[in-house]
Amino acid sequence: MRVALVDPVPTNKVYSVALLKLGAMLKGDGHECHLYSGRLPKAGAVDAVWITTLFTYDIPRALGVALEAKKRAPEVRVGGVAATLLPHLFEDHGLDVHRGLIPEAEFCAPDYGLLADPPDYSVTHTSRGCVRKCGFCMVPKLEPTFESRDWERDLCPGAEKILFYDNNWLAKDFDAWLADVQIIKRLVKIGRVREMDFNQGLDCRLLTDDHVDALRGVPIRPVRFAFDGMQEDGHFQRAVERMVKAGHRDFGVYALYNFKDTPEDFYYRLRECARLTEELRVSVQAFPMRYQPILDIDQGREHVGQHWTMAQRAGFASLLGPHSRCGQMAAKSIWEFEYWFGKTGEEFAAMLAYPKIRELAQRRKAALRLTRARARGA
């Protein structure tokens, strides 16, 4: 059987390791597989089309691709995160939906030969599931059981970076977690791996001194934490301070907003990143992440949190734009942060609702550029 493995969204920045595992499974069963990104094979070119999905807001696009695929191949299957969460949106159109993981594929090493070029990074999970039950997260529904998995077989030969996609690596039993660290250190020692990124973040509330000591010398860049709400206040700051003492200098911080937070507490969380950057002389870059209900199809992403207004939501985007890089904030000092976002949470909230906030942000950007140019000239 000839199978097309399709990622319907061509703008996805990371390749689909799920499709590579499916390809390995299908090839092992004697089938022929080819990978497609954002497109479909010609009619009659394949016997089956298997389509993965990720974000629920991309369902309209994925559905359109799946319906077109029905015209080109006798078998069409849809799976992945979005299809598992909202299967009826596909089944109502007569599509075959697979919910959850395919166990046989989970035990296969990814077939990196399906990619057009060898990747410079590997993608893997050392665990599935999470011990948290965060209201904004679908992991408890998608992966209800927290469990370790064998991950070294997922690594791509020649790739010197690993993206770990664990939902909560630090929730593992310490001995099992330490076994992962020992594998990582061995790979680093032999030059097999030079850098790694626990891309979903480490749980600051679970980080202990034993974890920090074990991670000394492990090239995690950046070290990612989440400061999604005030429940992490104190835990987050201590986690950064501990990791700095262990030699880590580069931090990325997921900061959820537009959920149950207020603009004032969001301001506080962002300001803490700037404070730690200045006081510890490291880089603590905030990555603001606007909450969007996962089980609603809202292509326009119009959701407004209970303590936010649409004007404030749009105002923050206007403030963020002039000095962010790929959505990340990197204020090097408290002065710089307050220059852009105000000196208090109340001032920040008022600024966000200012009707001419975009013009204000541009004026401040121009004024700051002039001030720095004069300083260089002096």
N, C-alpha and C positions, 0 to 999 in steps of 0.2 A: 504494500500500500504506500502511495506517495502522500506525505503529510506536510502541509504548510503550517508553520508555527508563527503566529502573528501577534505582534505588539501593535495595537491600533493607534497608539499615540507616538508620533515620530519625535516629539520634543522631549521624551523621557531622557534624563541625563545619565541614568545608570542602566546598563543592559539588564534584561530580565533573566536572572539566574534560574527562575522557575521554568522558563522555556528551554533553557539549556539542559536542565535535568530531564524534562520531558523528552527532549530530543535524544538524550542518551538512553532513556528507557525504551523509546520506540525503535531506535536503531538496534538495541539489544534484542528486540523481538523480530528483527529482520526487515523493518520498514525503512523507507527512504525519507529523509527529513530535510527541509530547507527553512531558513529563518527570514521573516519579512517584518520590516518596521514601517508602520504608517501606510502600508499598501497591501494589495492582495495579488496572488498569482492570476494569470489569465485563465479564462474559463476552460475547463478540461485539462488543465496542466497538473492538477493534483486530485487525489481521491477524497481527501479530508482536509478541513481547515480547523485548527485548534487556536482559539483566541484567548489571550490573557487580559485581565482588567485590573486596574489599581484604584484610582480615585473615583468615588461615586459621581462627582461632578463631570467626569469624562464619560459617563454611561451613554448619553445621547450619541456621542461619536462612536463608541464601541458598538452600540446597537446598530448604527448605520452600517458599520463595517461588516457586522455579522449578517445582516439581512442581505447585503450585497454578496457576501460569500455564499449564501444559499443558492444564488443564481449561478455560481461558478463551480461548485463542488457538491457531490451527493451527501456528504457528511459534514456538519458544522457543530463544534463543541465550544462552549464558552465557560471559562473558569476564572479563578483569581479572586482578589479581595472584594471588588465591587460586586461581582456576580454572586459571590457567596452571601454578601450582606443583603442584596436586593435581587434575588433570583427571579422573582415574578416579572420584573421589567423585561426580562429576556424570554422567559417561558410563555408569557402572554402572546408572544409573536411566534410561538412554535419552535423555539430554539432549545437545544439540549444543554442544560447547565450542570456543571460539576461543582459541588459545594466543598470547600475546604481543600486540604492537601491531598495529593495522590500518594499514598504510602510507598508504592513501588518506585516512584520517581524520587521521593525524598531520600531513598537509600542509594541513588545513583550519583556518581561524580558528574558535574556539569560537562557537557560536550562543547568545549570552547572552540572547536573547529567549525561550529555553525556560524561564528562571528566572521565578518568580512576581514577583520584584522585582529591579531592577538591583542588582548587587553593588557594594560599595564597595571591592573589591579584585579584582585579576586574578591568575590562576594560570598559571604557565608554566615551561618548562625551557629553559635555554640549551644544555643538553647532556644526553645519555643515557649511562648506564653509569658505571663507576668503575674507577680503576686499582688500587684495593685489593682484597684477597681476604679480608676479615674473616670469621672462622668463624661469626659470629652473623648474617650478612647474606646476603640472597638476591639482591642486585642483580647479582652476576656470572652468576647463572643466568637472571635475568629480562632483563637488558640486557647481554649478554656483550661487546658492542663499545662502546668509548668514542668518542663522536663529538659534534661541535657541531651545533646546529640553529638555524634562523632562528626567532626567538621574538617579535619585535616585533608580528607580526600577531595574536598571542594576546591582546593587551591589550584590556581592556574600555573602550570610550569612557566617559569620565566617572569612572572609578575612579582614585583618587589613590594607591593602595597596590598594590604587587606582591608576591605570594608566589612566590619562586623555589623550585622543587622539585628543583633539581639535586642529584644524589648527591655530586658532588665538583667544584664549580665551579673551584677552584684547580688542578685537574689539567689544565685546558686549556692548549694552547700559549699562551705569554704574549701573543703578538700577537693571537691570537683572543680571549683573555680581555680584553685591553685594548680591543678593539673593542666588547665588551659594555659595559665601563665608560664608554666614550665615548657610546654610545647612552643609557645611564642618565643621564649628566650632562646630555646634551641634553634629555632628557625632564624632568629636574629644573629646568633653566634656564628652560624655557618654561612651567613650572607644571603640566605634564601629570601629573607624579608628585611626591608629597611624602614618601613613606616606602616602604621596602622591607625584606623579611625573607627572608634565605636560610635557609629554614625547616629544611632538612636539616643545616645546619651547614657551616662552613668547615673545611677540613683544616688543623689547626694545624701539622702537620709540613711542609706545603708553602708556608706563608705566608712571603714574603720582604719585605725592605725596599722593593723595587720595587712589590710588591702594596700595601703599606701606604701608600706615597706616592701611588699612583694613586687610592686610596680616600679620600683626604682630602676632606672636604666631602660625601661621599656619605651620604645619610641612611638608614643601615642601623640599624634598631632592632627588636629587639636584635641585637648581633653574636653569632652562635651558634658555639660550638665544641663538640667532643666530647672528654671526658676519660674514655674508656671503659675504659682499662686503663693499666698502668704503662708501656707502650710509648710513651705520649704525655707522660710526665712530663718536665718541662723544656721540651718543645716548647709545651705548653699555656700554661705560665706566661709564656714569652717572647712568645707570640702576643698574650696579653692586654696585657702591658706595652707592646708595640709599638703596638697599636691605641689604647691610652689616650694615648700620646704624640701620636698623630695626631688626638686630639680626641674619640674615642668613649668614652661613659660607661656604656652599658647593655649588659650581657652575659648571655647565657643559655648554660648548660653542660649538655649531655647527659652523664649519668654512668651507664653500664651497671653493673648488679650482678646477682648470682645466675647468672653465667655461669662463667668460669674464675677469677674473682677470689676473694679472701678478704674477710671482713668488715673485717679490719685495713687492707687496701689501699684498700677502698672508703671507709673512714673518712678515710684520708689524702687521697684525692681530693676528698672533700667539704670537709675542713678547709682545703685549699688555696684553695677558692673563698672561704671566709670570710676567710682571710688576705689575699688579693688585694683583697677588698672593703674591709677595714680599712686596709691599707697604701697602696692607690692612691686611696682615697676615691671609689670608683665602685661600681656595683651589679653583682656577679657572682653571679647566681642559679643554683644547681644545680638540675637537673631529673633526679632519680633515675629510671631506667628499668629495671624488672625484666625480666630475660631470660626469654623463653618460647620453647621450641622451635617453629619456624615450620612444620615439616613434620609435626607431631603435632596431631591434633585434641584439644584439652584445654580444653573449655569452662570447667571449674572452675579452670583455670590453676594446677595443683597442682605444677608442676615445681619441684624444689629443686636448686640448683647443687651441684657436687661438693664445695665447701668451705663450704657453708651447711647449716643445718638448717631444717626448717619453723618451729620455734619462733623462730629468729633472723629468718627472713623476715617472720613475723607481728609480731615485736617491732619491727622497723624501721618497719613500717606504723603501729604504735601511737605510736612516737616522732615520726614525720613528721606525723601528722595534726594535732596541736594548734597547730602554727605554720606550716603550709605553706599556700600559696595556689595552688589548681589543680595541686597536686602539686609546686610549685616551692618551694625553700628559699631564704630570703633573710636569713641571719645577718649582722648588721651589724658584728659584731666577733668576734674569737677567743673572748672571754669568753662571749658569747651562744651561740656554737656549742658550746663545751665544757660549758656549763650543760645543754644538751639531750643531747649525745651522748658526753660523757666527755672526759677529758683525754688519753687514749691510745687507740690502736687496740685494745689488749687490754681496756681497760675498756669500750669500745664493744661489742666482741664479747660480753663477759660480760653487759652490760646487755640486749642483744637477747634473750638466753636466759632472762632473769629472768621467772619465772611471772606476776608481777604488774606487768609493764611498763606496761600500760595505766593502772593506778591511779597508778603512779609519774609517768607523763607528765602526768596530770591534776593531781596535787599540785604538780608543778613549774610548771605553767601558772598555777595559782591563786596560788602563792607569788610568781611573777614579776609577776603583775598587782598584787598587794598592794604589793610593793616599789616598783613604778613609781608607784602611786597615792600612796604616802607621799612619794616624791620630788617629785611635783607639788605636794603639799600644803605641803611645806617651802618 
